[in-house]
Amino acid sequence: MPSNVSARSTDDRPVSDRVLDEAIAWQVLLDSGDASDEHRACLIRWLEADADHARAWRQLGLLDHGLHDLPRDAAAPLRETLITPRRRGGTRAAAGLLSLALLAAVAAGVLDRHHPLAGLLADHRSGTGEQRSVVLPDGTIVVLNTRSAIDLAFDADRRAIVLRQGEIHVRSAPASEAELRPLMVLTPQGSLRALGTRFIVRHEADLTTLTVTESAVMARPTACDPAPAQACPAERRVSAGHGVWLRADAVGEPTPVRPDADAWIDGMLVVENATLGEVVAELARHRAAPLTIAADAASLRVTGTVPLADTERALTALTHALPVRLVKRGGVWLHVERER
């Protein structure tokens, strides 16, 4: 923390659990990348509303780490508020009302970190750090990875799994002469038709990735009709041991994948010569509280197996193999940085 702040922030008295939870909620919102200009303005008002708010923020050690990605014109007033907490009657009353109004949105952001709001109305969903198995009406088994959600669209013509978000492992039901409907996974980027198989589908933003671990899958972009009877020049057959990416207008060339790509269904992350930044990003998907990494540590290379159920233990194990250390702030936020 900069010396000018530490010299002027001599009050280290503990704050209430409520204030600390609100400060952590603000940090989660900033960390999510979804904070708008309105959010940042309301955060300034929250900091101004009570000296305890600014003290909690300082005690979390968030001045530099929480503000370094903000635009200069947004970060400057935040820093000024932290350095010189202000108590102004009218401002404080207005700030109280504004912070209460925005606190619901912040609380929703915190809730989303534990139980993704986008999947609350889905037929089946998993929370942060959870793997959940679901047996479908036809006997197909679907394992949902962390923060995932699916809907089922079984009708007379098809057995469709609609992946709303996240990642799933599909093990299709044994072949049956009585079952003629194709088994498909649908995402905004395309359709994936199983050919008696096991495969993984991951959907993030505008990209879907497919990994086939057994048999084969027919992959089509959304530019094509998902019905198998309709010809589609962009369709690709992806065989076991290969994967592809899908966008709305194209399917990539199949490329070989690691045989342990499905290790997450057993609660493990297996990496070979991956960057530490990639590993931390994957572990962050399984953790509700913030997890960040310093830029100079992100390029370090990692090979090994770490557990997904206990991300802190996994990161601690990595510190024994790499020149990094794990810093905990506010009791929940974990930051990986190079040893000095």
Backbone as numpy.savetxt, mean C-alpha at the origin, in Angstrom:
# Nx Ny Nz CAx CAy CAz Cx Cy Cz
17.10 16.74 13.83 16.25 17.92 13.83 17.13 19.16 13.83
16.83 20.21 13.08 17.66 21.39 13.02 17.85 22.02 14.38
19.04 22.60 14.61 19.36 23.13 15.92 18.47 24.29 16.30
18.01 25.10 15.32 17.19 26.25 15.68 15.86 25.83 16.26
15.38 24.62 15.87 14.13 24.11 16.44 14.39 23.51 17.81
15.41 22.67 17.92 15.67 22.00 19.18 15.97 23.00 20.28
16.64 24.14 19.93 16.98 25.12 20.94 15.74 25.83 21.45
14.74 25.96 20.61 13.55 26.70 20.99 12.44 25.77 21.44
12.65 24.46 21.36 11.62 23.49 21.72 12.06 22.74 22.96
12.11 23.45 24.09 12.62 22.85 25.32 11.54 22.14 26.12
10.27 22.30 25.72 9.17 21.68 26.45 8.97 20.26 25.94
9.46 19.27 26.71 9.34 17.87 26.31 8.29 17.13 27.10
7.38 17.87 27.71 6.32 17.19 28.45 5.50 16.31 27.51
5.04 15.15 28.02 4.22 14.28 27.15 2.89 14.94 26.82
2.37 14.61 25.66 1.06 15.09 25.26 0.04 13.98 25.46
-1.23 14.33 25.36 -2.27 13.32 25.57 -2.29 12.32 24.42
-2.85 11.14 24.69 -2.97 10.12 23.65 -3.78 10.64 22.47
-4.81 11.45 22.76 -5.65 11.97 21.69 -4.84 12.84 20.75
-4.06 13.76 21.33 -3.26 14.67 20.51 -2.21 13.90 19.73
-1.58 12.92 20.38 -0.57 12.13 19.67 -1.20 11.35 18.52
-2.39 10.79 18.75 -3.07 10.05 17.68 -3.40 10.98 16.52
-3.81 12.22 16.83 -4.12 13.17 15.75 -2.85 13.52 14.97
-1.73 13.71 15.69 -0.47 14.02 15.01 -0.04 12.88 14.10
-0.19 11.65 14.59 0.16 10.48 13.79 -0.76 10.39 12.57
-2.04 10.70 12.78 -3.00 10.67 11.66 -2.61 11.67 10.59
-2.18 12.86 11.00 -1.72 13.84 10.02 -0.51 13.32 9.26
0.42 12.69 10.00 1.60 12.18 9.32 1.24 11.08 8.32
0.29 10.21 8.68 -0.14 9.15 7.77 -0.71 9.77 6.50
-1.50 10.84 6.66 -2.09 11.50 5.50 -0.99 12.10 4.61
-0.02 12.79 5.20 1.07 13.36 4.41 1.87 12.26 3.73
2.08 11.16 4.46 2.89 10.06 3.96 2.21 9.34 2.80
0.87 9.42 2.76 0.13 8.68 1.74 0.31 9.29 0.35
0.72 10.56 0.29 0.81 11.23 -0.99 -0.51 11.78 -1.49
-1.58 11.62 -0.68 -2.91 12.09 -1.09 -3.28 13.43 -0.49
-2.37 14.05 0.26 -2.68 15.32 0.91 -2.85 16.43 -0.12
-3.96 17.13 -0.05 -4.23 18.24 -0.96 -3.77 19.54 -0.31
-3.86 20.63 -1.09 -3.53 21.95 -0.54 -4.46 22.29 0.61
-5.72 21.87 0.52 -6.66 22.13 1.61 -6.26 21.38 2.86
-5.81 20.12 2.68 -5.34 19.35 3.83 -4.18 20.06 4.51
-3.22 20.55 3.70 -2.04 21.19 4.27 -2.41 22.47 5.00
-3.36 23.21 4.45 -3.81 24.43 5.11 -4.47 24.11 6.45
-5.25 23.05 6.47 -5.92 22.66 7.71 -4.92 22.11 8.72
-3.86 21.48 8.23 -2.82 21.03 9.15 -2.16 22.23 9.83
-1.91 23.30 9.08 -1.36 24.51 9.67 -2.29 25.03 10.76
-3.58 25.05 10.48 -4.54 25.54 11.47 -4.58 24.63 12.70
-4.47 23.32 12.46 -4.44 22.38 13.60 -3.22 22.64 14.47
-2.08 22.90 13.86 -0.86 23.18 14.61 -0.99 24.49 15.38
-1.66 25.46 14.80 -1.82 26.76 15.45 -2.84 26.72 16.57
-3.76 25.76 16.55 -4.89 25.76 17.47 -4.48 25.51 18.92
-3.37 24.81 19.14 -2.99 24.45 20.50 -1.50 24.15 20.54
-0.81 24.65 21.57 0.63 24.40 21.68 0.92 22.91 21.80
-0.01 22.15 22.36 0.20 20.69 22.47 0.30 20.05 21.09
-0.46 20.59 20.13 -0.42 20.03 18.79 0.98 20.18 18.19
1.52 21.39 18.26 2.85 21.63 17.70 3.91 20.85 18.47
3.73 20.73 19.79 4.72 19.99 20.58 4.69 18.50 20.21
3.50 17.96 20.01 3.39 16.55 19.62 4.07 16.32 18.28
3.85 17.27 17.36 4.46 17.15 16.03 5.99 17.18 16.14
6.50 18.11 16.98 7.96 18.19 17.16 8.49 16.92 17.80
7.77 16.40 18.80 8.26 15.22 19.51 8.28 13.98 18.62
7.45 13.97 17.62 7.50 12.86 16.66 8.70 12.95 15.74
9.38 14.09 15.79 10.55 14.26 14.94 10.20 14.38 13.47
9.05 15.01 13.19 8.56 15.03 11.82 8.90 16.30 11.06
9.60 17.23 11.67 9.81 18.50 11.00 10.46 18.33 9.64
11.62 17.68 9.61 12.29 17.49 8.32 11.74 16.31 7.56
11.50 15.18 8.28 11.09 13.96 7.59 9.68 14.07 7.03
8.80 14.80 7.70 7.43 14.91 7.22 7.22 16.02 6.21
8.19 16.97 6.13 7.97 18.12 5.28 8.88 18.18 4.07
9.87 17.28 3.97 10.86 17.43 2.92 10.29 17.27 1.53
9.14 16.58 1.39 8.55 16.40 0.07 7.51 17.46 -0.27
7.20 18.35 0.69 6.18 19.35 0.43 6.76 20.50 -0.39
5.93 21.18 -1.16 6.41 22.37 -1.87 6.92 23.40 -0.88
7.86 24.24 -1.30 8.47 25.22 -0.41 7.42 26.13 0.20
6.43 26.57 -0.61 5.45 27.51 -0.08 4.50 26.86 0.92
4.40 25.52 0.89 3.58 24.83 1.88 4.40 24.49 3.12
5.66 24.14 2.93 6.49 23.74 4.06 6.88 24.91 4.93
7.11 26.09 4.34 7.59 27.23 5.11 6.65 27.63 6.24
5.34 27.80 5.97 4.46 28.16 7.09 4.33 27.06 8.12
4.45 25.79 7.70 4.43 24.71 8.66 5.62 24.80 9.61
6.80 25.04 9.04 8.00 25.15 9.87 7.87 26.34 10.83
7.33 27.46 10.33 7.18 28.64 11.17 6.23 28.36 12.32
5.18 27.61 12.05 4.24 27.27 13.10 4.89 26.39 14.14
5.71 25.43 13.69 6.39 24.55 14.62 7.38 25.29 15.49
8.10 26.24 14.88 9.13 26.96 15.63 8.50 27.93 16.62
7.43 28.60 16.23 6.80 29.60 17.09 5.30 29.33 17.19
4.88 28.41 18.05 3.45 28.13 18.20 2.70 29.40 18.60
1.54 29.65 17.94 0.79 30.85 18.20 -0.56 30.51 18.80
-1.03 31.38 19.71 -2.35 31.22 20.32 -3.14 32.51 20.06
-4.05 32.44 19.14 -4.88 33.60 18.83 -6.33 33.17 18.97
-7.07 33.90 19.81 -8.40 33.46 20.18 -9.29 33.13 19.00
-9.47 34.13 18.09 -10.36 33.90 16.96 -9.86 32.80 16.06
-8.56 32.82 15.77 -7.97 31.79 14.91 -8.12 30.42 15.54
-7.91 30.36 16.86 -7.99 29.06 17.52 -9.40 28.49 17.45
-10.41 29.37 17.67 -11.78 28.86 17.61 -12.12 28.37 16.21
-11.75 29.17 15.20 -12.01 28.74 13.82 -11.24 27.49 13.49
-9.99 27.45 13.95 -9.17 26.27 13.67 -9.76 25.03 14.31
-10.36 25.22 15.50 -10.96 24.07 16.15 -12.07 23.47 15.32
-12.93 24.35 14.77 -14.02 23.86 13.93 -13.50 23.21 12.66
-12.50 23.85 12.04 -11.94 23.29 10.81 -11.24 21.96 11.06
-10.50 21.90 12.17 -9.78 20.66 12.44 -10.74 19.52 12.75
-11.88 19.86 13.42 -12.87 18.81 13.68 -13.47 18.31 12.38
-13.74 19.25 11.46 -14.31 18.84 10.18 -13.33 17.98 9.40
-12.05 18.38 9.42 -11.08 17.62 8.64 -10.65 16.35 9.34
-10.79 16.33 10.68 -10.35 15.15 11.42 -11.08 13.89 10.95
-12.35 14.08 10.53 -13.09 12.92 10.01 -12.41 12.38 8.77
-11.93 13.30 7.90 -11.23 12.86 6.69 -9.90 12.21 7.05
-9.20 12.80 8.02 -7.92 12.21 8.45 -8.16 10.84 9.07
-9.21 10.74 9.91 -9.52 9.44 10.52 -9.84 8.41 9.45
-10.52 8.87 8.40 -10.81 7.94 7.30 -9.52 7.47 6.65
-8.54 8.38 6.54 -7.25 7.98 5.98 -6.56 6.95 6.85
-6.63 7.15 8.17 -6.03 6.18 9.09 -6.75 4.84 8.99
-8.11 4.90 8.97 -8.88 3.67 8.82 -8.51 2.96 7.53
-8.32 3.73 6.46 -7.98 3.13 5.17 -6.66 2.38 5.24
-5.73 2.84 6.05 -4.45 2.14 6.18 -4.65 0.76 6.78
-5.65 0.59 7.63 -5.92 -0.71 8.24 -6.89 -1.55 7.42
-7.96 -0.91 6.97 -9.00 -1.60 6.19 -9.34 -0.71 5.01
-8.77 -0.99 3.83 -8.95 -0.11 2.66 -10.41 0.23 2.39
-10.70 1.53 2.35 -12.08 1.97 2.17 -12.63 1.59 0.81
-11.75 1.52 -0.21 -12.22 1.19 -1.55 -12.81 -0.21 -1.63
-12.46 -1.07 -0.68 -12.96 -2.43 -0.73 -14.01 -2.75 0.31
-14.52 -1.75 1.04 -15.45 -2.02 2.12 -16.73 -2.69 1.64
-17.14 -2.39 0.42 -18.39 -2.96 -0.10 -18.14 -4.16 -1.01
-16.90 -4.61 -1.08 -16.57 -5.76 -1.93 -17.13 -7.04 -1.34
-17.28 -8.06 -2.18 -17.77 -9.35 -1.70 -16.78 -9.99 -0.73
-15.49 -9.84 -1.02 -14.46 -10.38 -0.13 -13.29 -9.39 -0.11
-12.69 -9.19 1.05 -11.59 -8.23 1.18 -10.65 -8.67 2.29
-9.45 -8.09 2.27 -8.46 -8.34 3.31 -7.94 -7.01 3.83
-7.56 -7.00 5.11 -7.01 -5.79 5.71 -5.52 -5.69 5.48
-4.94 -4.62 5.98 -3.51 -4.43 5.85 -2.76 -5.50 6.63
-1.82 -6.17 5.95 -1.04 -7.22 6.59 -1.74 -8.56 6.70
-2.89 -8.69 6.08 -3.68 -9.93 6.17 -3.65 -10.71 4.86
-3.52 -12.03 4.97 -3.76 -12.93 3.83 -5.01 -13.75 4.17
-5.94 -13.78 3.24 -7.22 -14.43 3.51 -7.60 -15.36 2.38
-8.01 -16.58 2.72 -8.42 -17.57 1.72 -9.94 -17.62 1.61
-10.41 -17.72 0.37 -11.85 -17.78 0.10 -12.11 -18.93 -0.86
-13.07 -19.78 -0.54 -13.49 -20.86 -1.43 -14.73 -20.39 -2.19
-14.62 -20.34 -3.52 -15.71 -19.85 -4.34 -16.77 -20.95 -4.56
-17.94 -20.58 -5.05 -19.02 -21.57 -5.23 -18.65 -22.77 -6.08
-17.71 -22.61 -7.01 -17.33 -23.72 -7.88 -16.16 -24.54 -7.32
-15.67 -24.17 -6.13 -14.54 -24.88 -5.53 -13.20 -24.23 -5.78
-13.15 -23.18 -6.61 -11.91 -22.43 -6.82 -11.49 -21.77 -5.51
-10.19 -21.78 -5.24 -9.67 -21.16 -4.02 -8.91 -19.88 -4.39
-9.30 -18.79 -3.75 -8.64 -17.51 -3.98 -8.02 -17.05 -2.66
-6.74 -16.71 -2.71 -6.06 -16.15 -1.54 -5.84 -14.67 -1.80
-6.37 -13.83 -0.93 -6.21 -12.40 -1.05 -4.98 -11.96 -0.26
-4.09 -11.24 -0.91 -2.94 -10.67 -0.23 -3.38 -9.40 0.51
-2.44 -8.75 1.16 -2.74 -7.55 1.93 -3.49 -6.49 1.12
-4.47 -5.83 1.75 -5.19 -4.71 1.16 -5.79 -5.05 -0.20
-6.50 -6.16 -0.27 -7.07 -6.61 -1.53 -8.59 -6.75 -1.42
-9.26 -6.68 -2.56 -10.71 -6.79 -2.56 -11.18 -7.36 -3.89
-12.17 -8.25 -3.83 -12.73 -8.85 -5.04 -14.25 -8.88 -4.96
-14.85 -8.86 -6.14 -16.28 -9.14 -6.29 -16.42 -10.40 -7.12
-17.53 -11.10 -6.97 -17.82 -12.30 -7.75 -18.94 -11.99 -8.75
-18.75 -12.43 -9.98 -19.76 -12.24 -11.03 -19.99 -13.57 -11.73
-20.55 -14.52 -10.99 -20.87 -15.84 -11.55 -22.26 -15.78 -12.16
-22.36 -16.16 -13.43 -23.66 -16.20 -14.08 -23.71 -17.41 -15.02
-24.66 -17.42 -15.93 -24.83 -18.59 -16.80 -23.70 -18.74 -17.81
-22.97 -17.65 -18.08 -21.97 -17.69 -19.13 -20.52 -17.73 -18.65
-20.27 -17.30 -17.44 -18.89 -17.23 -16.97 -18.81 -17.24 -15.45
-17.62 -17.54 -14.98 -17.29 -17.43 -13.55 -16.22 -16.35 -13.45
-16.62 -15.14 -13.08 -15.70 -14.01 -13.10 -15.37 -13.55 -11.69
-14.09 -13.31 -11.47 -13.59 -12.70 -10.25 -13.15 -11.29 -10.63
-13.76 -10.31 -10.06 -13.43 -8.91 -10.36 -12.47 -8.41 -9.29
-11.23 -8.17 -9.69 -10.22 -7.69 -8.74 -10.31 -6.17 -8.64
-10.84 -5.70 -7.53 -11.01 -4.26 -7.34 -9.71 -3.58 -6.95
-8.92 -4.25 -6.15 -7.62 -3.70 -5.76 -6.77 -4.80 -5.13
-5.46 -4.62 -5.18 -4.56 -5.54 -4.50 -4.09 -6.70 -5.34
-3.94 -7.85 -4.69 -3.30 -9.01 -5.31 -3.99 -10.29 -4.84
-4.16 -11.23 -5.78 -4.80 -12.51 -5.44 -4.02 -13.66 -6.06
-4.10 -14.80 -5.39 -3.60 -16.07 -5.93 -4.82 -16.94 -6.20
-4.93 -17.45 -7.41 -6.10 -18.24 -7.81 -5.68 -19.67 -8.09
-6.37 -20.61 -7.46 -6.19 -22.04 -7.75 -7.54 -22.55 -8.23
-7.64 -22.77 -9.53 -8.93 -23.11 -10.11 -9.41 -24.48 -9.64
-10.71 -24.64 -9.63 -11.31 -25.91 -9.21 -10.94 -27.00 -10.22
-10.90 -28.26 -9.78 -10.61 -29.37 -10.70 -11.55 -29.37 -11.90
-11.02 -29.76 -13.03 -11.83 -29.78 -14.26 -13.04 -30.68 -14.10
-14.15 -30.25 -14.68 -15.39 -31.01 -14.60 -16.12 -30.90 -15.92
-16.62 -32.05 -16.42 -17.37 -32.03 -17.68 -18.66 -31.24 -17.55
-19.13 -31.11 -16.31 -20.39 -30.39 -16.09 -20.18 -28.87 -16.06
-18.93 -28.45 -15.89 -18.66 -27.02 -15.79 -18.03 -26.51 -17.08
-18.82 -25.81 -17.87 -18.36 -25.32 -19.16 -18.06 -23.81 -19.15
-18.42 -23.12 -18.08 -18.19 -21.68 -18.02 -16.70 -21.39 -17.78
-16.12 -20.48 -18.52 -14.71 -20.13 -18.28 -14.53 -19.42 -16.95
-13.38 -19.68 -16.32 -13.02 -18.96 -15.09 -12.14 -17.79 -15.48
-12.54 -16.59 -15.06 -11.83 -15.38 -15.48 -11.57 -14.46 -14.30
-10.48 -13.69 -14.41 -10.23 -12.58 -13.49 -10.30 -11.30 -14.33
-11.09 -10.35 -13.86 -11.27 -9.09 -14.57 -10.66 -7.95 -13.77
-9.90 -7.08 -14.45 -9.37 -5.87 -13.84 -9.63 -4.73 -14.81
-9.41 -3.48 -14.40 -9.61 -2.37 -15.35 -8.72 -2.45 -16.57
-7.64 -3.24 -16.50 -6.71 -3.33 -17.63 -6.97 -4.52 -18.54
-7.83 -5.45 -18.15 -8.07 -6.57 -19.04 -8.72 -7.76 -18.37
-8.73 -8.87 -19.10 -9.33 -10.12 -18.62 -8.31 -11.24 -18.71
-8.35 -12.14 -17.73 -7.41 -13.25 -17.64 -8.22 -14.54 -17.51
-8.10 -15.40 -18.52 -8.90 -16.63 -18.56 -8.04 -17.84 -18.20
-8.45 -18.52 -17.14 -7.68 -19.67 -16.66 -7.86 -20.88 -17.56
-6.78 -21.63 -17.74 -6.82 -22.88 -18.51 -6.45 -24.04 -17.58
-7.19 -24.15 -16.48 -6.90 -25.20 -15.50 -5.57 -24.93 -14.83
-5.51 -23.98 -13.89 -4.22 -23.43 -13.54 -4.16 -22.80 -12.16
-2.93 -22.39 -11.81 -2.69 -21.54 -10.64 -1.95 -20.29 -11.13
-2.40 -19.13 -10.64 -1.77 -17.90 -11.10 -2.02 -16.77 -10.10
-1.24 -15.70 -10.27 -1.32 -14.53 -9.40 -1.66 -13.32 -10.25
-2.57 -12.50 -9.75 -2.92 -11.26 -10.43 -2.78 -10.11 -9.43
-2.11 -9.05 -9.87 -1.93 -7.87 -9.02 -2.38 -6.64 -9.79
-3.21 -5.83 -9.15 -3.72 -4.62 -9.79 -3.36 -3.41 -8.96
-2.62 -2.48 -9.57 -2.24 -1.23 -8.93 -2.34 -0.10 -9.94
-3.06 0.94 -9.57 -3.20 2.12 -10.43 -3.65 1.70 -11.83
-2.86 2.00 -12.85 -3.26 1.69 -14.23 -2.53 0.48 -14.79
-2.07 -0.41 -13.92 -1.31 -1.57 -14.37 -1.79 -2.84 -13.68
-1.89 -3.91 -14.46 -2.16 -5.25 -13.93 -0.98 -6.14 -14.29
-0.54 -6.96 -13.35 0.51 -7.94 -13.65 -0.03 -9.34 -13.39
0.37 -10.26 -14.26 -0.03 -11.66 -14.17 1.21 -12.52 -14.03
1.18 -13.45 -13.08 2.24 -14.43 -12.90 1.60 -15.81 -12.90
2.02 -16.68 -13.80 1.43 -18.02 -13.91 2.39 -19.03 -13.28
1.90 -19.79 -12.31 2.74 -20.79 -11.64 2.41 -22.21 -12.06
1.29 -22.41 -12.73 0.92 -23.76 -13.19 0.00 -23.64 -14.40
0.21 -24.50 -15.41 -0.60 -24.53 -16.63 -0.46 -23.22 -17.40
-1.59 -22.56 -17.76 -1.50 -21.37 -18.61 -2.72 -20.49 -18.41
-2.57 -19.24 -18.82 -3.64 -18.25 -18.73 -3.66 -17.45 -20.04
-4.85 -17.18 -20.56 -5.01 -16.32 -21.72 -5.27 -14.89 -21.22
-4.41 -13.96 -21.65 -4.50 -12.57 -21.19 -4.94 -11.66 -22.31
-5.96 -10.82 -22.03 -6.48 -9.87 -23.02 -6.57 -8.48 -22.39
-6.21 -7.43 -23.14 -6.42 -6.07 -22.64 -7.89 -5.70 -22.75
-8.29 -4.64 -22.08 -9.70 -4.23 -22.13 -10.12 -3.76 -23.51
-9.15 -3.47 -24.37 -9.48 -3.09 -25.74 -10.14 -4.24 -26.49
-10.00 -5.45 -25.98 -10.61 -6.65 -26.60 -11.85 -7.07 -25.83
-12.76 -7.69 -26.52 -13.92 -8.29 -25.88 -13.44 -9.45 -25.00
-13.85 -9.49 -23.72 -13.39 -10.57 -22.85 -13.94 -11.95 -23.21
-15.00 -12.02 -24.02 -15.59 -13.30 -24.37 -14.60 -14.15 -25.18
-14.30 -15.37 -24.76 -13.33 -16.22 -25.47 -13.68 -16.46 -26.94
-14.98 -16.45 -27.26 -15.40 -16.74 -28.64 -15.03 -15.62 -29.61
-14.76 -14.43 -29.07 -14.42 -13.29 -29.92 -12.91 -13.24 -30.14
-12.48 -13.24 -31.40 -11.05 -13.20 -31.69 -10.43 -11.89 -31.22
-9.17 -11.97 -30.76 -8.47 -10.78 -30.28 -6.99 -10.91 -30.62
-6.49 -10.14 -31.58 -5.08 -10.23 -31.96 -4.12 -9.89 -30.82
-4.60 -9.07 -29.85 -3.72 -8.66 -28.75 -3.66 -9.71 -27.63
-4.44 -10.77 -27.72 -4.45 -11.80 -26.68 -3.12 -12.55 -26.66
-2.67 -12.90 -25.46 -1.43 -13.68 -25.31 -1.68 -14.87 -24.40
-1.06 -15.98 -24.76 -1.09 -17.15 -23.90 0.17 -17.10 -23.02
-0.03 -17.16 -21.72 1.07 -17.07 -20.76 1.19 -18.42 -20.06
2.31 -19.06 -20.22 2.50 -20.40 -19.66 3.17 -20.33 -18.30
3.19 -21.48 -17.61 3.75 -21.56 -16.25 5.19 -21.07 -16.24
5.53 -20.33 -15.18 6.89 -19.81 -15.05 7.11 -18.49 -15.75
6.03 -17.90 -16.25 6.14 -16.62 -16.96 5.12 -15.62 -16.43
5.37 -14.37 -16.74 4.47 -13.31 -16.33 4.37 -12.25 -17.40
3.32 -11.43 -17.33 3.13 -10.32 -18.25 2.51 -9.15 -17.51
2.61 -7.98 -18.11 1.87 -6.82 -17.64 0.73 -6.54 -18.61
-0.32 -5.96 -18.09 -1.45 -5.56 -18.92 -1.78 -4.10 -18.70
-1.99 -3.40 -19.79 -2.59 -2.08 -19.75 -3.86 -2.14 -20.58
-4.62 -1.08 -20.57 -5.93 -1.12 -21.22 -5.85 -1.43 -22.70
-4.73 -1.09 -23.34 -4.64 -1.26 -24.79 -3.61 -2.29 -25.24
-2.95 -2.96 -24.30 -1.89 -3.88 -24.72 -1.54 -4.86 -23.61
-0.93 -5.98 -24.03 -0.38 -6.98 -23.11 1.11 -7.11 -23.44
1.96 -7.10 -22.44 3.39 -7.19 -22.66 3.83 -8.58 -23.10
5.09 -8.68 -23.50 5.67 -9.97 -23.86 5.88 -10.81 -22.59
5.51 -12.09 -22.62 5.77 -12.94 -21.45 7.26 -13.02 -21.13
7.59 -12.92 -19.85 8.98 -13.02 -19.39 9.06 -14.01 -18.24
10.21 -14.66 -18.07 10.35 -15.62 -16.96 10.20 -14.94 -15.61
9.64 -15.68 -14.65 9.48 -15.18 -13.28 10.10 -16.18 -12.31
10.37 -15.72 -11.11 10.96 -16.59 -10.10 9.96 -17.66 -9.65
10.42 -18.88 -9.37 9.50 -19.94 -8.95 8.86 -19.69 -7.59
9.45 -18.77 -6.79 8.89 -18.48 -5.47 8.07 -17.19 -5.47
7.54 -16.82 -6.62 6.74 -15.58 -6.71 5.48 -15.65 -5.85
5.04 -16.86 -5.53 3.83 -17.01 -4.72 4.14 -17.27 -3.25
5.36 -16.97 -2.80 5.74 -17.24 -1.41 4.90 -16.44 -0.42
4.30 -15.34 -0.88 3.52 -14.52 0.04 2.29 -15.26 0.58
1.80 -16.27 -0.14 0.64 -17.00 0.38 1.02 -17.80 1.62
2.32 -18.01 1.82 2.81 -18.65 3.05 3.39 -17.62 4.01
3.13 -16.34 3.75 3.56 -15.29 4.66 5.02 -14.91 4.55
5.65 -15.18 3.40 7.07 -14.87 3.24 7.30 -14.01 2.01
8.33 -13.18 2.08 8.79 -12.40 0.93 10.19 -12.88 0.58
10.33 -13.40 -0.64 11.61 -13.92 -1.11 12.14 -12.98 -2.19
13.37 -12.50 -1.98 13.95 -11.56 -2.95 15.36 -12.02 -3.31
15.75 -11.71 -4.53 17.10 -12.03 -4.99 17.67 -10.82 -5.72
18.70 -10.24 -5.14 19.37 -9.07 -5.72 18.39 -7.93 -5.97
17.44 -7.76 -5.06 16.50 -6.64 -5.15 17.08 -5.44 -4.41
16.62 -4.26 -4.73 17.07 -3.08 -3.98 16.33 -3.05 -2.63
16.98 -2.48 -1.65 16.34 -2.35 -0.34 15.11 -1.47 -0.45
15.14 -0.50 -1.35 13.97 0.33 -1.57 12.77 -0.47 -2.03
12.99 -1.44 -2.91 11.92 -2.31 -3.39 11.38 -3.17 -2.25
12.29 -3.68 -1.42 11.88 -4.52 -0.30 11.05 -3.72 0.70
11.52 -2.51 1.02 10.79 -1.67 1.97 9.41 -1.30 1.40
9.33 -1.00 0.11 8.05 -0.68 -0.51 7.07 -1.84 -0.40
7.58 -3.06 -0.57 6.71 -4.24 -0.46 6.28 -4.45 0.99
7.20 -4.30 1.93 6.85 -4.46 3.34 5.86 -3.38 3.77
5.97 -2.19 3.20 5.06 -1.10 3.57 3.62 -1.43 3.23
3.40 -2.26 2.20 2.03 -2.67 1.85 1.40 -3.51 2.94
2.24 -4.14 3.76 1.76 -5.03 4.81 1.75 -4.36 6.18
1.95 -3.06 6.20 2.08 -2.34 7.47 1.15 -1.13 7.47
0.34 -0.98 8.54 -0.59 0.14 8.61 0.13 1.44 8.95
1.12 1.38 9.82 1.85 2.57 10.23 2.88 2.95 9.16
3.32 4.20 9.15 4.27 4.65 8.13 5.59 3.87 8.16
6.12 3.62 6.98 7.43 2.98 6.81 8.14 3.69 5.67
9.30 4.27 5.95 10.02 5.03 4.94 11.48 4.60 4.92
12.19 5.04 3.88 13.61 4.71 3.75 14.35 5.92 3.19
15.55 6.15 3.70 16.38 7.24 3.21 16.86 6.93 1.80
17.03 7.97 1.00 17.40 7.79 -0.41 18.74 7.08 -0.55
19.69 7.37 0.35 21.01 6.75 0.21 21.05 5.30 0.67
19.96 4.82 1.26 19.89 3.41 1.65 19.09 2.58 0.66
18.28 3.24 -0.14 17.34 2.52 -1.02 18.04 1.71 -2.10
19.24 2.08 -2.49 19.92 1.39 -3.60 20.71 0.16 -3.15
20.80 -0.09 -1.85 21.51 -1.28 -1.38 20.80 -2.54 -1.88
21.57 -3.60 -2.14 21.00 -4.82 -2.70 20.75 -5.87 -1.62
19.67 -6.64 -1.82 19.23 -7.61 -0.82 18.92 -8.94 -1.49
19.34 -10.03 -0.86 18.94 -11.37 -1.25 18.58 -12.13 0.02
17.40 -12.73 0.04 17.02 -13.48 1.22 15.52 -13.65 1.34
15.10 -14.12 2.51 13.69 -14.37 2.81 13.34 -13.70 4.13
12.26 -12.93 4.13 11.83 -12.24 5.35 10.34 -12.48 5.56
9.89 -12.47 6.82 8.46 -12.69 7.10 7.64 -11.44 6.84
6.43 -11.62 6.35 5.53 -10.50 6.09 4.64 -10.18 7.28
4.43 -11.15 8.16 3.51 -10.95 9.27 4.06 -9.99 10.31
5.39 -9.87 10.40 6.02 -8.98 11.38 7.05 -8.14 10.65
6.60 -7.01 10.12 7.48 -6.18 9.29 8.63 -5.60 10.09
8.41 -5.29 11.35 9.50 -4.75 12.17 10.59 -5.79 12.37
10.18 -7.03 12.62 11.18 -8.10 12.78 11.93 -8.32 11.47
11.21 -8.24 10.35 11.86 -8.40 9.05 12.90 -7.31 8.81
12.55 -6.07 9.15 13.47 -4.97 8.96 14.66 -5.06 9.91
14.40 -5.50 11.12 15.49 -5.68 12.08 16.48 -6.71 11.57
15.97 -7.78 10.96 16.87 -8.81 10.40 17.72 -8.22 9.28
17.14 -7.33 8.49 17.89 -6.71 7.40 19.02 -5.83 7.93
18.82 -5.23 9.10 19.88 -4.38 9.66 21.11 -5.18 10.05
20.94 -6.49 10.28 22.10 -7.33 10.62 22.90 -7.71 9.38
22.28 -7.57 8.21 22.95 -7.98 6.98 23.43 -6.79 6.15
22.92 -5.60 6.45 23.25 -4.42 5.66 23.70 -3.28 6.56
24.44 -2.32 6.02 24.89 -1.18 6.83 23.78 -0.14 7.01
22.69 -0.56 7.62 21.56 0.34 7.86 21.10 0.17 9.30
20.32 1.12 9.75 19.71 1.02 11.07 18.23 1.37 10.95
17.47 0.89 11.91 16.02 1.10 11.94 15.71 2.09 13.05
15.08 3.19 12.68 14.74 4.24 13.63 13.23 4.25 13.83
12.81 4.26 15.10 11.37 4.30 15.39 11.03 5.67 15.96
9.97 6.27 15.41 9.54 7.58 15.87 8.06 7.52 16.26
7.76 8.16 17.36 6.36 8.20 17.80 5.79 6.84 18.15
6.66 5.86 18.33 6.21 4.53 18.71 5.69 3.68 17.58
5.48 4.28 16.38 4.88 3.53 15.28 5.60 3.70 13.94
6.11 4.88 13.70 6.70 5.18 12.39 8.10 4.60 12.33
8.40 3.78 11.33 9.71 3.18 11.14 10.41 3.82 9.94
11.69 4.13 10.14 12.48 4.75 9.07 13.81 4.02 8.97
14.16 3.61 7.75 15.42 2.90 7.50 16.43 3.91 6.96
17.62 3.96 7.58 18.64 4.89 7.13 20.02 4.25 7.20
20.96 4.81 6.47 22.33 4.29 6.45 22.98 4.53 7.80
23.82 3.59 8.21 24.62 3.80 9.41 25.67 4.86 9.14
25.94 5.67 10.11 26.93 6.75 9.96 28.19 6.42 10.72
